[in-house]
Amino acid sequence: MFGRTTRSLAPVPSGSGPELWTTARPAPNSTTTYVDESSEFSGTLKLAKSLHIDGAIEGEIECAETVTIGASGRVTASVCAEFVVIDGEIHGDIEARSEITLSKTARVYGDLMTEGIVIERGAKVEGRITIGPVARSVRPATVVTPAPENAIPVRPPVG
């Protein structure tokens, strides 16, 4: 359902010292849903395209592409998307199937789960960070314990 996108690393000139490497942010396009600074939303958002938030959202966000929380964005929600870019503030757990990017103005209060992460100096995070393929699912796996070899099967009563 959710396709993976390929992004390449590009050097960022730093002026002096070693070059910094960063991934390019996915570019917003005309199919991006935009919540402006004067807007507020409460509920569940399920989007097939990208979402950019400069206003306030409370609830749940599920997005097939990129969720960007702008510098003025205030989110109190769980977020699940391919990419998550945070410049503003979020209270809630985040699952990004590919990458989470936290700018120096990001304020995150919740757990992060992703395969890749970029954190700029100055970003604030209060929560756990899980990186790797295990982060692909926020739902706990069902554990099946096999019966011992000498176990007697129990049949339901007939009647």
C-alpha positions as CSV (number, residue, x, y, z in Angstrom):
1,M,0.0,0.0,0.0
2,F,2.8,2.4,0.9
3,G,5.6,2.5,-1.7
4,R,9.1,3.3,-0.7
5,T,10.8,6.3,-2.2
6,T,14.5,6.5,-2.9
7,R,16.4,9.6,-1.7
8,S,20.1,10.2,-2.1
9,L,22.5,11.9,0.2
10,A,23.9,15.3,-0.9
11,P,26.8,17.3,0.6
12,V,25.8,20.5,2.4
13,P,28.5,23.1,2.2
14,S,29.6,24.2,5.7
15,G,32.0,26.9,4.8
16,S,34.9,25.5,6.9
17,G,35.6,22.1,8.4
18,P,34.2,18.8,7.2
19,E,31.3,18.6,4.9
20,L,27.9,17.7,6.5
21,W,25.7,15.1,4.8
22,T,22.0,15.2,5.0
23,T,19.0,13.8,3.1
24,A,16.9,16.1,1.0
25,R,13.4,16.8,2.4
26,P,10.6,15.6,0.2
27,A,9.3,18.5,-1.7
28,P,5.7,19.7,-1.1
29,N,3.5,19.7,-4.1
30,S,0.0,20.6,-5.1
31,T,-1.4,17.4,-3.6
32,T,-0.2,18.4,-0.1
33,T,-2.9,19.1,2.4
34,Y,-2.2,22.3,4.3
35,V,-3.3,23.4,7.8
36,D,-2.5,27.1,8.1
37,E,-1.6,29.0,11.3
38,S,-5.2,30.1,12.0
39,S,-6.7,26.6,11.6
40,E,-7.4,24.0,14.3
41,F,-8.5,20.4,13.8
42,S,-9.5,17.6,16.2
43,G,-10.1,14.0,15.1
44,T,-8.5,11.4,12.9
45,L,-6.8,12.3,9.6
46,K,-6.1,9.6,7.0
47,L,-4.4,11.0,3.9
48,A,-3.2,9.4,0.7
49,K,-0.8,12.3,0.0
50,S,1.4,14.7,2.1
51,L,0.3,16.9,5.0
52,H,1.9,20.3,6.1
53,I,0.8,21.6,9.5
54,D,1.3,25.2,10.6
55,G,-1.8,25.3,12.8
56,A,-3.0,23.0,15.6
57,I,-4.1,19.3,15.3
58,E,-5.3,17.0,18.0
59,G,-6.0,13.3,17.5
60,E,-4.5,10.8,15.1
61,I,-2.7,11.3,11.8
62,E,-2.1,8.5,9.3
63,C,-0.4,9.6,6.1
64,A,0.9,7.7,3.0
65,E,3.6,10.2,2.2
66,T,5.2,13.0,4.3
67,V,3.9,14.8,7.4
68,T,5.6,18.1,8.0
69,I,5.0,20.1,11.2
70,G,6.0,23.7,10.5
71,A,7.7,26.0,13.0
72,S,4.3,27.3,14.2
73,G,2.7,23.8,14.1
74,R,1.3,22.4,17.4
75,V,0.3,18.7,17.3
76,T,-1.1,16.5,20.0
77,A,-1.5,13.3,18.1
78,S,0.0,10.0,17.2
79,V,1.6,10.2,13.7
80,C,2.2,7.4,11.2
81,A,3.7,8.3,7.8
82,E,6.5,7.4,5.3
83,F,8.5,10.5,6.3
84,V,8.0,12.9,9.2
85,V,9.7,16.3,9.3
86,I,9.4,18.4,12.5
87,D,10.2,22.1,12.9
88,G,7.4,22.7,15.5
89,E,6.0,20.9,18.5
90,I,4.4,17.5,18.9
91,H,3.1,15.6,21.9
92,G,2.6,12.0,20.8
93,D,4.2,9.0,19.4
94,I,5.6,9.0,15.8
95,E,6.2,6.1,13.4
96,A,7.9,6.9,10.2
97,R,8.4,4.0,7.8
98,S,11.5,5.6,6.2
99,E,12.8,8.7,8.1
100,I,12.2,11.2,10.8
101,T,13.9,14.6,10.5
102,L,14.0,17.0,13.6
103,S,15.2,20.5,12.9
104,K,16.9,22.6,15.5
105,T,13.5,24.2,16.5
106,A,11.7,20.8,16.9
107,R,10.2,19.9,20.3
108,V,9.1,16.3,20.6
109,Y,7.4,14.7,23.6
110,G,6.8,11.1,22.7
111,D,8.4,8.0,21.3
112,L,10.0,7.9,17.9
113,M,10.1,4.7,15.7
114,T,11.8,4.7,12.3
115,E,14.4,3.2,10.1
116,G,16.3,6.4,9.8
117,I,16.6,9.6,11.7
118,V,18.2,13.1,11.3
119,I,18.4,15.3,14.4
120,E,19.9,18.8,14.2
121,R,21.7,20.3,17.2
122,G,19.2,22.2,19.3
123,A,16.2,19.8,18.7
124,K,14.5,18.7,22.0
125,V,13.3,15.1,22.4
126,E,11.7,13.6,25.5
127,G,10.9,10.0,24.7
128,R,12.4,6.8,23.4
129,I,13.9,6.4,20.0
130,T,13.8,3.1,18.2
131,I,15.7,2.8,14.9
132,G,15.6,-0.2,12.6
133,P,13.2,-2.6,10.9
134,V,11.6,-3.5,14.3
135,A,10.1,0.0,14.2
136,R,8.0,-0.9,11.2
137,S,5.0,-1.9,13.4
138,V,3.6,0.0,16.4
139,R,1.4,-3.0,17.2
140,P,3.0,-5.7,19.3
141,A,3.5,-9.0,17.6
142,T,1.4,-12.0,18.6
143,V,3.6,-14.5,20.4
144,V,2.6,-18.2,19.8
145,T,4.0,-20.7,22.3
146,P,4.1,-24.2,20.9
147,A,2.6,-26.9,23.1
148,P,5.2,-29.4,24.6
149,E,5.7,-32.6,22.7
150,N,4.0,-34.7,25.5
151,A,1.0,-32.4,25.8
152,I,-2.5,-34.0,25.6
153,P,-4.9,-32.1,23.4
154,V,-7.9,-30.8,25.1
155,R,-11.2,-31.0,23.3
156,P,-14.2,-28.8,24.0
157,P,-17.1,-30.5,25.7
158,V,-19.8,-31.8,23.4
159,G,-23.3,-30.7,24.1
